[in-house]
Amino acid sequence: MKTTDQHAVDTDKDAVLFAARLATVGVLLLTALCTPREISERAFRLLDLMKDSPGPPPPAPAPSARRRAQQGGR
């Protein structure tokens, strides 16, 4: 069973982690909206990576690549 002090430390740690995540997302959003296009695109890609949902599956290799892999990479 946790003591009151241990519970307070866990709560403080959670608050600090939440604030850090919020600050990171805030900086990324500001970067995505207020910077030149190339940097903005990078920020949007980072925001996509930070989402909790899984991304789309990777594309299937071309038939010729599968054939080469089956033949031992020739």
Stockholm file with secondary structure:
# STOCKHOLM 1.0

chainA/1-74         MKTTDQHAVDTDKDAVLFAARLATVGVLLLTALCTPREISERAFRLLDLMKDSPGPPPPAPAPSARRRAQQGGR
#=GR chainA/1-74 SS CCCHHHHHHHHHHHHHHHHHHHHHHHHHHHHHHHSCHHHHHHHHHHHHHHCSSCCCCCCCCCHHHHHHHHTTCC
#=GC SS_cons        CCCHHHHHHHHHHHHHHHHHHHHHHHHHHHHHHHSCHHHHHHHHHHHHHHCSSCCCCCCCCCHHHHHHHHTTCC
//
